Amino acid sequence: MIDDAIREATRLLASLRSMRAATVPEAEEVLATLKDSPDHNALMGCAAVLEEIDARMPGGTLAGLVRIRLKSLTGTVNAMLDDAPPPAA
């Protein structure tokens, strides 16, 4: 599942770069985190950043297509969260 997430994060980053979106640094952060064998807390951070990217997406057809990638990646990260053990109390 991590390979799918990395692949989708790479595609999202490329799409945001092509749009010259202001959220490119955040997408780079998500990709770097996913490549670093994320734990539960890191995945929670990724999910929060993806929500932020979604909130800052502009309108329009191209952004709508990028939003599909974003939703796919968000779903994968959420699935990974369901499988990741929560941090010890």
DSSP file with accessible surface (Angstrom, degrees, kcal/mol):
  #  RESIDUE AA STRUCTURE BP1 BP2  ACC     N-H-->O    O-->H-N    N-H-->O    O-->H-N    TCO  KAPPA ALPHA  PHI   PSI    X-CA   Y-CA   Z-CA
    1    1 A M     >        0   0   99      0, 0.0     4,-2.1     0, 0.0     5,-0.1   0.000 360.0 360.0 360.0 -33.7    0.0    0.0    0.0
    2    2 A I  H  >  +     0   0   55      1,-0.2     4,-2.7     2,-0.2     5,-0.2   0.884 360.0  54.7 -63.8 -36.3    2.9    2.4    0.7
    3    3 A D  H  > S+     0   0  109      1,-0.2     4,-2.5     2,-0.2    -1,-0.2   0.907 108.0  49.1 -63.5 -39.8    4.1    2.0   -2.9
    4    4 A D  H  > S+     0   0   82      2,-0.2     4,-2.6     1,-0.2    -1,-0.2   0.906 111.5  49.6 -63.7 -41.5    0.7    3.0   -4.1
    5    5 A A  H  X S+     0   0    0     -4,-2.1     4,-2.7     2,-0.2    -2,-0.2   0.914 111.6  48.0 -64.9 -42.8    0.7    6.0   -1.8
    6    6 A I  H  X S+     0   0   39     -4,-2.7     4,-2.4     2,-0.2    -2,-0.2   0.925 112.4  49.2 -63.8 -43.6    4.2    7.1   -3.0
    7    7 A R  H  X S+     0   0  113     -4,-2.5     4,-2.1     2,-0.2    -2,-0.2   0.934 113.9  45.3 -61.8 -45.2    3.2    6.7   -6.6
    8    8 A E  H  X S+     0   0   24     -4,-2.6     4,-2.6     1,-0.2    -2,-0.2   0.893 111.8  52.0 -68.6 -36.5    0.0    8.8   -6.1
    9    9 A A  H  X S+     0   0    2     -4,-2.7     4,-2.6     2,-0.2    -1,-0.2   0.891 108.7  51.5 -65.6 -37.5    1.9   11.4   -4.1
   10   10 A T  H  X S+     0   0   65     -4,-2.4     4,-2.3     2,-0.2    -2,-0.2   0.921 111.8  46.4 -64.0 -43.0    4.4   11.7   -6.9
   11   11 A R  H  X S+     0   0  112     -4,-2.1     4,-2.4     2,-0.2    -2,-0.2   0.898 111.7  50.9 -66.2 -41.8    1.7   12.2   -9.5
   12   12 A L  H  X S+     0   0    2     -4,-2.6     4,-2.8     2,-0.2     5,-0.2   0.939 110.1  50.0 -61.1 -45.2   -0.1   14.7   -7.3
   13   13 A L  H  X S+     0   0   10     -4,-2.6     4,-2.6     1,-0.2    -2,-0.2   0.925 110.5  49.4 -59.7 -44.7    3.1   16.7   -6.9
   14   14 A A  H  X S+     0   0   56     -4,-2.3     4,-2.2     1,-0.2    -1,-0.2   0.912 111.8  49.1 -61.8 -40.9    3.7   16.7  -10.6
   15   15 A S  H  X S+     0   0   24     -4,-2.4     4,-1.5     2,-0.2    -2,-0.2   0.918 111.6  48.1 -65.6 -43.5    0.1   17.9  -11.2
   16   16 A L  H  X>S+     0   0    0     -4,-2.8     5,-2.5     1,-0.2     4,-0.5   0.890 110.7  52.0 -65.3 -38.2    0.4   20.7   -8.7
   17   17 A R  H ><5S+     0   0  126     -4,-2.6     3,-1.0    -5,-0.2    -1,-0.2   0.905 107.0  52.7 -63.3 -40.6    3.8   21.7  -10.2
   18   18 A S  H 3<5S+     0   0   85     -4,-2.2    -1,-0.2     1,-0.3    -2,-0.2   0.822 111.5  46.6 -66.5 -27.7    2.2   21.9  -13.6
   19   19 A M  H 3<5S-     0   0   41     -4,-1.5    -1,-0.3    -5,-0.1    -2,-0.2   0.541 107.7-129.6 -83.8  -9.5   -0.5   24.2  -12.2
   20   20 A R  T <<5 -     0   0  227     -3,-1.0    -3,-0.2    -4,-0.5    -2,-0.1   0.902  43.7-178.1  55.6  43.8    2.1   26.2  -10.4
   21   21 A A    > < -     0   0   20     -5,-2.5     3,-1.2     1,-0.1    -1,-0.2  -0.394  37.6-128.8 -74.7 149.7    0.1   25.8   -7.3
   22   22 A A  T 3  S+     0   0   76      1,-0.2     4,-0.2    34,-0.2    -1,-0.1   0.633 102.9  69.4 -71.3 -12.0    1.1   27.4   -4.0
   23   23 A T  T 3>  +     0   0    5      1,-0.2     4,-2.1     2,-0.1    -1,-0.2   0.314  63.1 106.5 -93.3  11.1    0.7   24.0   -2.3
   24   24 A V  H <> S+     0   0   22     -3,-1.2     4,-2.5     1,-0.2     5,-0.2   0.917  77.3  53.2 -56.9 -45.7    3.7   22.4   -4.0
   25   25 A P  H  > S+     0   0   75      0, 0.0     4,-2.0     0, 0.0    -1,-0.2   0.902 108.9  49.9 -59.3 -37.3    5.9   22.6   -0.8
   26   26 A E  H  > S+     0   0   33     -3,-0.2     4,-2.1     2,-0.2    -2,-0.2   0.909 110.4  49.5 -66.4 -40.5    3.1   20.8    1.2
   27   27 A A  H  X S+     0   0    3     -4,-2.1     4,-2.3     1,-0.2    -1,-0.2   0.882 109.1  52.8 -66.0 -36.9    2.9   18.1   -1.5
   28   28 A E  H  X S+     0   0   81     -4,-2.5     4,-2.6    -5,-0.2    -1,-0.2   0.899 107.9  52.1 -62.7 -39.2    6.7   17.7   -1.4
   29   29 A E  H  X S+     0   0  105     -4,-2.0     4,-2.4    -5,-0.2    -2,-0.2   0.912 108.9  49.5 -63.8 -43.1    6.4   17.2    2.4
   30   30 A V  H  X S+     0   0    3     -4,-2.1     4,-2.6     2,-0.2    -2,-0.2   0.942 111.9  48.3 -61.4 -46.8    3.8   14.5    2.1
   31   31 A L  H  X S+     0   0   17     -4,-2.3     4,-2.1     1,-0.2    -2,-0.2   0.933 111.5  49.3 -61.2 -45.4    5.9   12.6   -0.5
   32   32 A A  H  X S+     0   0   59     -4,-2.6     4,-0.7     1,-0.2    -1,-0.2   0.909 111.6  49.8 -61.6 -40.3    9.0   12.9    1.7
   33   33 A T  H >< S+     0   0   40     -4,-2.4     3,-1.0     1,-0.2    -1,-0.2   0.922 109.9  50.0 -65.0 -43.2    7.1   11.6    4.7
   34   34 A L  H >< S+     0   0    1     -4,-2.6     3,-0.7     1,-0.2    -1,-0.2   0.863 108.0  53.6 -65.1 -33.7    5.6    8.7    2.8
   35   35 A K  H 3< S+     0   0  133     -4,-2.1    -1,-0.2     1,-0.2    -2,-0.2   0.651  98.9  67.0 -73.8 -13.1    9.1    7.7    1.5
   36   36 A D  T << S-     0   0  129     -3,-1.0    -1,-0.2    -4,-0.7    -2,-0.1  -0.103 117.0-101.4-102.8  35.3   10.4    7.6    5.1
   37   37 A S    <   -     0   0  109     -3,-0.7    -3,-0.1     1,-0.1    -2,-0.1   0.956  50.3-141.2  46.2  69.7    8.4    4.6    6.4
   38   38 A P        -     0   0   27      0, 0.0     2,-0.1     0, 0.0    -1,-0.1  -0.257  11.6-148.8 -67.8 145.1    5.8    6.7    8.2
   39   39 A D     >  -     0   0   97     45,-0.1     4,-2.4     1,-0.0     5,-0.2  -0.333  43.3 -80.2 -94.7-172.9    4.3    5.7   11.5
   40   40 A H  H  > S+     0   0   40     45,-0.4     4,-2.3     1,-0.2     5,-0.2   0.909 130.2  48.7 -58.3 -46.4    0.8    6.5   12.7
   41   41 A N  H  > S+     0   0   96      1,-0.2     4,-2.0     2,-0.2    -1,-0.2   0.893 111.1  50.1 -63.6 -40.3    1.6   10.1   13.8
   42   42 A A  H  > S+     0   0   29      2,-0.2     4,-2.3     1,-0.2    -1,-0.2   0.903 110.3  50.3 -65.3 -40.0    3.3   10.8   10.4
   43   43 A L  H  X S+     0   0    4     -4,-2.4     4,-2.5     2,-0.2    -2,-0.2   0.883 107.8  53.5 -65.3 -37.6    0.3    9.4    8.5
   44   44 A M  H  X S+     0   0   98     -4,-2.3     4,-2.2    -5,-0.2    -1,-0.2   0.913 108.9  50.0 -61.6 -40.6   -2.0   11.6   10.6
   45   45 A G  H  X S+     0   0   34     -4,-2.0     4,-2.5     2,-0.2    -2,-0.2   0.907 109.3  51.0 -63.2 -41.9    0.2   14.6    9.6
   46   46 A C  H  X S+     0   0    2     -4,-2.3     4,-2.8     1,-0.2    -2,-0.2   0.923 108.7  51.4 -61.0 -44.7    0.0   13.6    6.0
   47   47 A A  H  X S+     0   0   10     -4,-2.5     4,-2.0     1,-0.2    -1,-0.2   0.916 110.7  48.7 -60.7 -40.6   -3.8   13.4    6.2
   48   48 A A  H  X S+     0   0   56     -4,-2.2     4,-2.0     2,-0.2    -1,-0.2   0.916 111.7  48.6 -65.9 -41.7   -3.9   16.9    7.7
   49   49 A V  H  X S+     0   0   15     -4,-2.5     4,-2.7     1,-0.2    -2,-0.2   0.909 109.1  53.2 -65.9 -40.2   -1.7   18.3    5.0
   50   50 A L  H  X S+     0   0    0     -4,-2.8     4,-2.5     1,-0.2    -1,-0.2   0.897 107.8  51.2 -62.9 -37.2   -3.8   16.7    2.3
   51   51 A E  H  X S+     0   0  137     -4,-2.0     4,-2.3    -5,-0.2    -1,-0.2   0.906 109.9  50.3 -63.7 -40.0   -6.9   18.3    3.8
   52   52 A E  H  X S+     0   0   85     -4,-2.0     4,-1.5     2,-0.2    -2,-0.2   0.916 109.8  49.6 -64.1 -44.0   -5.1   21.7    3.7
   53   53 A I  H  X S+     0   0    0     -4,-2.7     4,-0.6     1,-0.2     3,-0.4   0.935 111.0  50.4 -59.9 -45.1   -4.1   21.2    0.1
   54   54 A D  H >< S+     0   0   38     -4,-2.5     3,-1.1     1,-0.2    -2,-0.2   0.914 108.7  51.6 -60.0 -42.2   -7.7   20.3   -0.8
   55   55 A A  H 3< S+     0   0   85     -4,-2.3    -1,-0.2     1,-0.2    -2,-0.2   0.803 111.9  47.2 -65.9 -27.7   -9.0   23.4    1.0
   56   56 A R  H 3< S+     0   0  109     -4,-1.5    -1,-0.2    -3,-0.4    -2,-0.2   0.422  82.6 119.6 -96.1   2.2   -6.6   25.6   -0.9
   57   57 A M    <<  -     0   0   15     -3,-1.1    -3,-0.0    -4,-0.6     7,-0.0  -0.451  60.8-130.4 -68.9 135.6   -7.3   24.2   -4.4
   58   58 A P        -     0   0   69      0, 0.0    -1,-0.1     0, 0.0     2,-0.1  -0.230  25.7-100.2 -75.2 172.7   -8.6   26.7   -6.9
   59   59 A G        +     0   0   70      4,-0.1     4,-0.3     3,-0.0     2,-0.1  -0.241  68.9  85.0 -81.6 177.4  -11.7   26.1   -8.9
   60   60 A G  S  > S-     0   0   58      1,-0.1     4,-1.8     2,-0.1     5,-0.1  -0.306  84.3 -75.0 113.6 165.9  -11.7   25.1  -12.6
   61   61 A T  H  > S+     0   0  123      2,-0.2     4,-1.9     1,-0.2     5,-0.2   0.921 125.1  48.4 -65.9 -47.5  -11.4   22.0  -14.7
   62   62 A L  H  > S+     0   0   94      1,-0.2     4,-2.3     2,-0.2     5,-0.2   0.933 112.0  50.0 -61.8 -43.7   -7.7   21.3  -14.2
   63   63 A A  H  > S+     0   0    3     -4,-0.3     4,-2.6     1,-0.2    -1,-0.2   0.874 106.9  56.5 -63.4 -34.1   -8.0   21.7  -10.5
   64   64 A G  H  X S+     0   0   30     -4,-1.8     4,-1.2     2,-0.2    -1,-0.2   0.902 107.5  47.6 -63.2 -40.0  -11.0   19.3  -10.6
   65   65 A L  H  X S+     0   0  104     -4,-1.9     4,-1.2     2,-0.2     3,-0.3   0.897 112.4  48.6 -67.5 -39.7   -8.8   16.7  -12.2
   66   66 A V  H  X S+     0   0    4     -4,-2.3     4,-2.3     1,-0.2    -2,-0.2   0.883 104.5  60.6 -67.2 -34.7   -6.0   17.2   -9.7
   67   67 A R  H  X S+     0   0   72     -4,-2.6     4,-2.7     1,-0.2    -1,-0.2   0.847  98.1  58.3 -62.6 -31.6   -8.6   17.0   -6.9
   68   68 A I  H  X S+     0   0  115     -4,-1.2     4,-2.1    -3,-0.3    -1,-0.2   0.934 107.6  46.4 -62.4 -45.0   -9.4   13.4   -8.1
   69   69 A R  H  X S+     0   0   84     -4,-1.2     4,-2.5     2,-0.2    -2,-0.2   0.915 111.7  52.2 -60.8 -42.7   -5.7   12.5   -7.5
   70   70 A L  H  X S+     0   0    1     -4,-2.3     4,-2.6     1,-0.2    -2,-0.2   0.922 109.1  48.6 -61.6 -44.1   -5.8   14.2   -4.2
   71   71 A K  H  X S+     0   0  114     -4,-2.7     4,-2.4     2,-0.2    -1,-0.2   0.893 110.6  52.0 -64.7 -38.8   -8.9   12.2   -3.1
   72   72 A S  H  X S+     0   0   57     -4,-2.1     4,-2.1     2,-0.2    -2,-0.2   0.938 111.8  45.4 -63.2 -46.1   -7.3    9.0   -4.2
   73   73 A L  H  X S+     0   0    0     -4,-2.5     4,-2.8     2,-0.2     5,-0.2   0.918 111.2  53.2 -64.5 -41.5   -4.1    9.7   -2.2
   74   74 A T  H  X S+     0   0   30     -4,-2.6     4,-2.6     1,-0.2    -1,-0.2   0.920 108.6  50.5 -60.2 -41.8   -6.2   10.8    0.8
   75   75 A G  H  X S+     0   0   39     -4,-2.4     4,-2.2     2,-0.2    -1,-0.2   0.907 110.9  48.4 -63.0 -40.6   -8.1    7.5    0.6
   76   76 A T  H  X S+     0   0   28     -4,-2.1     4,-2.3     2,-0.2    -2,-0.2   0.925 111.7  48.9 -66.0 -43.6   -4.9    5.5    0.5
   77   77 A V  H  X S+     0   0    0     -4,-2.8     4,-2.3     1,-0.2    -2,-0.2   0.925 111.4  50.4 -63.5 -41.3   -3.4    7.4    3.5
   78   78 A N  H  X S+     0   0   72     -4,-2.6     4,-1.9    -5,-0.2    -1,-0.2   0.895 109.5  51.0 -64.4 -37.6   -6.6    6.8    5.5
   79   79 A A  H  X S+     0   0   36     -4,-2.2     4,-1.3     2,-0.2    -1,-0.2   0.902 109.5  50.4 -65.0 -38.8   -6.5    3.1    4.6
   80   80 A M  H  X S+     0   0   20     -4,-2.3     4,-1.7     1,-0.2    -2,-0.2   0.885 107.5  54.5 -65.7 -36.8   -2.9    3.0    5.9
   81   81 A L  H  < S+     0   0   19     -4,-2.3    -1,-0.2     1,-0.2    -2,-0.2   0.884 104.2  54.3 -63.0 -38.0   -4.0    4.8    9.0
   82   82 A D  H  < S+     0   0  136     -4,-1.9    -1,-0.2     1,-0.2    -2,-0.2   0.838 114.7  40.9 -64.0 -30.9   -6.6    2.1    9.6
   83   83 A D  H  < S+     0   0  120     -4,-1.3    -2,-0.2    -3,-0.2    -1,-0.2   0.670  97.4  90.8 -89.7 -21.4   -3.8   -0.6    9.3
   84   84 A A  S  < S-     0   0   21     -4,-1.7   -45,-0.1    -5,-0.1    -4,-0.0  -0.588  82.9-116.2 -80.3 136.6   -1.2    1.3   11.3
   85   85 A P        -     0   0  105      0, 0.0   -45,-0.4     0, 0.0     3,-0.1  -0.464  33.1-114.5 -69.0 137.7   -1.0    0.7   15.1
   86   86 A P        -     0   0   98      0, 0.0     3,-0.1     0, 0.0    -5,-0.0  -0.338  43.2 -85.8 -67.3 156.8   -1.8    3.8   17.1
   87   87 A P        -     0   0   71      0, 0.0     2,-0.1     0, 0.0   -48,-0.0  -0.276  50.7 -96.7 -63.3 150.3    1.0    5.2   19.2
   88   88 A A              0   0  103      1,-0.1     0, 0.0    -3,-0.1     0, 0.0  -0.395 360.0 360.0 -67.4 142.0    1.5    3.7   22.7
   89   89 A A              0   0  153     -3,-0.1    -1,-0.1    -2,-0.1     0, 0.0  -0.207 360.0 360.0 -77.3 360.0   -0.2    5.7   25.4
